[in-house]
Amino acid sequence: MLFKGIWKFRQVRILANGVLDIVSGGKLKLAGVEVSKTAAALNAIKGATASYSKTTSGVQTPLAADVSARTVIIAAEVTEAFANGTGAQTTFQIGETDTAAKFADTAAWTGAALGTTKAFSGTLTANKALIVTAVAATGNGTGELKVTVLAI
């Protein structure tokens, strides 16, 4: 059925396997702002989530390198409080290949409480992966992190 004119809806649902087809000349707007990315650009958006325990050590790669520079939005949630105990708490840096602390250094997590969530953003350089560099806790030190990244 074809409708002409202006229709205002609070919510439009597209059922599973449904398609929203905007015909030639049509525009898609979010909060009044036109979405102008091409399908290729939208398909290039990447995301990843990874959890790191207090025994994690070394360089982890939650998001692989890409030939283009990308804007990244990173959310990091503390899933176990960071504390030294009788040793040392886990340490984490979030960065890119060759720049381990580009987005977050170890101080961001010192003594962080369970449930703390921090957000970071910036430009992930072309041909560089997003990395999380960890040093495992010692003694009965604690600290675990869940990292979610969206690269646009």
N, C-alpha and C positions, 0 to 999 in steps of 0.2 A: 504494500500500500504506500503511495507517495503522498507526503504531506508538504504543503507549501506554506510559507509564512513563518512567524516566530512562535515557537513553542517553548514554554518554560517548565522544566521538570526539576524536582529536588534531587532525583536520583534516576539514573538510567542504568539498567543492568544488562550485561551481555552474558548470556548463558554459556556454559562450558562448550567449547569448540565453536562459539559464535564469532561473528566478524563485525567490526565497526568499519564501514566503508564510507569514506568521505569522498564524494565525487569531485570531479574537476572544478576548481574554483572555490571549493569548500575549505574551511579552516578549522583547526582544532585549537581551542584556547583553554588554558588552565588559569583560573583566577583572573580572567580577562586578558592574559598574556598569550600571544600566539606561540604555539609550539612549532618551530620551524626546522627542526632537525630532520634530515633525511632518514629513510629506513636504514641505510648503511651505518649512519652515525649512531642511531638508536641501538642497532645490533652490536655495535662496537663497545657498548657499555658493559663492563665486567664487574663482578663482585665476588667476594670470598669471605668466609668466616672460619676461624680456627681457634682452638683452645690450647693454652699452654700451661702445663702443670709446673709445680715447684721443682720438678726434676729435669725440666727442659734445659738444654744447654746447646750453645752454638747458634748458627744462623739458620733461621726458618724462612721459608718463602711462601707466604700466603697468596701472593699475586705475581704471576710471571711478567717478565718484561714485554714491552710492545714497541713496535717501530715508531710510534707517535708518543709525544709527551701527553700526559693525561692529568686532569684535575682529580685529586683523590680526597675523599671524605672518609675519615677513620673514626670509628667508635670503639673504645676499649673499656670493657667492663671487668671490674675486679670480682673474681668468682671465689677467691679465698683471700682473706685479709693478709696484708704484708706485715710481717713482724720478724725481728731477728731471733727471738728465743735465745737458745744457748749457742747459736751460730750466726748465720747471716741470711737475710731474706733473699728471695729470688730477685734478680734484676732484669729489666727488659728495656730495650731501646727499639724504637720504630723508625725506620728510615728507608733508604734505597741502596742498591748496590753501590759500594764504595763510600757511602755516607750514612753510617749506621744510625745516627741520632737526628736525622734531618727533620723528623716530625715530632719525636718525643724522646727525651733522655731519661735515664734511670731515676732522676729526682722526681719525675712525675708520679712514681709509684711508692716512694719511700713512706712507709707507715700507712698506706692507703687502706681504708676500711672496706669490708665486704659490701658489694653493691655499688661502690663508687663507679661512675661512668664518666669518662673524659672523651672529648671530641677534638680531633686534629684535622687540619686540611692543608693543602698545598699542591704543588705541581710535581708529579712523578716524572722525572726526566725520561726522554725517549731512550729506549734500549736498556733501561734499568728496571729491575724487579723491586717490588715492595718487600722489605725484609723486616723480620723481628729477630733481634739478637738477644739471646738469653744467657744468663749465668745461673746455674742451679743453686737452690738454697743449700746451706750447710747446717749441720747439727739439726736442731728441730725448727729451723727458720721456715717461714711460710710465705706464700704469695703466688696466686694463680690468676691468669688473665684470659679473657675471651676477646679476640680482635675481629671486628667486621669492617671491611673496606669496600667502598664503591668507587670505581674508576670511570670517569666520564671523558 
